[in-house]
Amino acid sequence: MPASDGEFWYNLVTRQVERGKQSPGADRAGPFATADEAARAPEIMAQRAQAWREDEARDDDWGTPPSEGARRQ
């Protein structure tokens, strides 16, 4: 049994949980440790995307640049 057969994947096209690599890589998300976790893939991906957006926003916020007057002093 290949190692990937013990992993679960979420098929983005069919919206079904699969055991092992049954579908093309572009059509699946994972791997997940359990079938239940794979079934929650859309929720998990949305949570991770939100966390990444928040992280990017923090990285992009370098604060307000000093005013011209403050630079001359």
N, C-alpha and C positions, 0 to 999 in steps of 0.2 A: 504494500500500500504506500503510495507516494505521501510525503509529509503534508502536502497541501490538502489531502483528502480529509484531514482532521480539522481543517479550517472551514469557516463559513463565510460566504460572500453574499452581498446584496446585489441582485441584478437590477441595474438602473432602467433597463428597457421593460422587462416583464414585471418588475417590482416584487420579485419572489426571492426567497432565501435559497441559496444553493450550497451544497456541501462539496468542497473541492472546487477546482478551477474548471467549471463546465462551460462557461461563456467566454467570449473574447475579452481581453483585459480592459478595453475601452468601455465595455458594457457593465462592469461590475465595480463595486466598492468593497473594500476590506483589505485584509482578512479580519474576521472577528472570531473571538474565542468560542462563542456559543451561537446557536440559531436565534435565540431571543435577542441577543445583542445585534446580530445582523438584521433582524426584523426592524430594529429601531434605527437603522442606518440613516434614513432621511433626517430624523430628529438629531442624531449625533452629529451629522455633517452640518446641519444648520447651527447647532451650538458652537461647533468649532469655527465655522465661518464668522459668526458674530464675535467670538473671542479674537480671531485674527484681525477683524476690522477695528476692534477697540484697541488692539495692540498697535496696529498701523497708525491709528489716530494719535495715540500717545507718542509714537516715534516722530510723527509729522509736526507735533506741537512743541516747537523749540522755545516757546514763550514769545513775549513781545520784545522786539528789538529795542535797544535803548533809543531815546529820542536824540535828535541832533544836538540839542543843548547839553545833554548829559555827556555826549562824546567829547565835547570841547573842554569840559572842566577838568 
